[in-house]
Amino acid sequence: MTNTTEMPVLIQPPTVSVLKLVQNDESNDFYIVGIENTALLVVSDLHCKVMLKLQVTNNELISISSFRKGIYIAKIITETTMVEKKLVKK
């Protein structure tokens, strides 16, 4: 009879990509860097009114030219993470 012991299997946590919102103040548009496949983008004003909701891909240009001047919250939701970023329309 042999005595065998099983070695524990190490499970790596999923890698979390860093999502960055890159804004162009002159043309009132932005894009998101770090999306692996697609992400859901939800842009709300400070009163929680949803201004924009769409599926986006990495480096896809998104226009906010129709928005009023002010501060908005961009929520980026992927399969593994959710990030909120401040968005300023000048």
C-alpha positions as CSV (number, residue, x, y, z in Angstrom):
1,M,0.0,0.0,0.0
2,T,1.4,3.4,-1.0
3,N,0.8,6.5,0.9
4,T,0.4,9.4,-1.6
5,T,-0.4,12.9,-0.6
6,E,-1.8,15.4,-3.1
7,M,0.0,18.6,-3.5
8,P,-2.2,21.7,-3.3
9,V,-3.0,23.4,-6.5
10,L,-2.2,27.1,-6.6
11,I,-4.9,29.1,-8.3
12,Q,-3.8,32.4,-9.8
13,P,-6.2,35.3,-9.3
14,P,-7.4,36.8,-12.6
15,T,-5.3,39.6,-13.9
16,V,-6.9,42.9,-13.6
17,S,-6.3,45.3,-16.5
18,V,-5.9,48.9,-15.7
19,L,-8.7,50.9,-17.3
20,K,-7.8,54.5,-18.2
21,L,-10.1,57.1,-19.6
22,V,-8.3,59.5,-21.9
23,Q,-10.1,62.7,-22.6
24,N,-9.5,65.3,-25.4
25,D,-10.7,68.6,-24.1
26,E,-10.6,70.4,-27.4
27,S,-12.8,68.0,-29.4
28,N,-15.1,66.9,-26.5
29,D,-14.5,63.2,-26.9
30,F,-12.7,60.5,-25.1
31,Y,-11.6,56.8,-25.3
32,I,-10.9,54.1,-22.9
33,V,-7.6,52.1,-22.8
34,G,-7.3,48.7,-21.2
35,I,-10.5,47.0,-22.3
36,E,-9.8,43.4,-23.2
37,N,-13.0,42.5,-25.2
38,T,-15.9,44.9,-24.7
39,A,-17.2,46.9,-21.8
40,L,-20.5,48.5,-20.9
41,L,-20.1,52.3,-20.6
42,V,-22.6,54.3,-18.6
43,V,-22.2,58.0,-18.3
44,S,-24.3,59.8,-15.8
45,D,-24.6,63.4,-14.6
46,L,-24.2,64.3,-10.9
47,H,-27.9,63.9,-10.4
48,C,-27.6,60.2,-11.5
49,K,-29.4,60.8,-14.8
50,V,-28.0,58.4,-17.4
51,M,-26.7,60.4,-20.4
52,L,-25.1,57.7,-22.4
53,K,-25.1,53.9,-22.2
54,L,-23.4,51.7,-24.8
55,Q,-21.0,48.8,-25.4
56,V,-17.5,50.0,-26.2
57,T,-14.2,48.5,-27.3
58,N,-10.6,49.4,-26.5
59,N,-9.6,52.8,-27.9
60,E,-13.1,53.4,-29.4
61,L,-13.7,57.2,-29.7
62,I,-16.8,58.4,-27.8
63,S,-18.2,61.9,-28.3
64,I,-19.8,64.0,-25.6
65,S,-20.2,67.1,-27.7
66,S,-24.0,67.1,-27.2
67,F,-23.5,67.2,-23.4
68,R,-23.8,70.4,-21.4
69,K,-20.7,71.8,-19.7
70,G,-20.1,70.1,-16.4
71,I,-18.9,67.1,-14.5
72,Y,-20.1,63.5,-15.3
73,I,-19.3,60.1,-14.0
74,A,-18.2,57.4,-16.5
75,K,-18.8,53.9,-15.2
76,I,-16.9,51.2,-17.1
77,I,-18.1,47.7,-16.5
78,T,-16.1,44.6,-17.8
79,E,-16.5,40.9,-17.1
80,T,-14.0,41.2,-14.2
81,T,-14.2,44.7,-12.9
82,M,-16.1,48.0,-12.6
83,V,-14.4,51.4,-12.5
84,E,-15.8,54.9,-12.2
85,K,-14.0,57.8,-13.6
86,K,-14.6,61.6,-13.6
87,L,-15.4,63.1,-17.0
88,V,-15.4,66.9,-17.5
89,K,-17.1,68.6,-20.4
90,K,-15.7,72.1,-21.0
